[in-house]
Amino acid sequence: MASMLSVIKCPNCGHSAVEDDYYDIGERYAYCDHCGYNYTKTTKEINGKFQLVEKEYKGYGVFKMVYKSGNKTLNMLNDPITDESFEKYKMTFMNDLNQEQSYLVSFENGLFTTLLGNPPKEFFLSFEEFREKELAKSVPIGWLG
């Protein structure tokens, strides 16, 4: 199964997102580790027939969890953060995580709000800024003119 992995502009927040396109079979996955947007188009068997099924979640932020053991998880938030869910995130953040590397960022009404921790400075780069930075890394010095 062949796929093409690429960086795209997130349709929800405009930052960089990842797209994995399995063009041979029509499946596609996309996610944004900034706002939590995620999309899937997968093959499912329904009533004995294979069909492509799409799911799309707007994204309300992300919770990057770096555990003290070194394991990492990125949770995409498919629902707005409530007071109750924030208290759960806060408890996990305070007790189980490396607080210097973990963060909780909400995304609502086009605005990012850091609620816990400190996301890396690259987190807030626009898609265009990210693309320029990555292109500068990949172009040999002699080619810059």
Secondary structure, 3 states (H helix, E strand, C coil): CCCEEEEEECCCCCCEEEEEEECCCCEEEEECCCCCCEEEEEEEEECCEEEEEEEEECCCEEEEEEECCCCEEEEECCCCCCHHHHHHHHHHHHHHECCCCCEEEEEECCEEEEEEECCCHHHHCCHHHHHHHHHHHHCCHHHHC
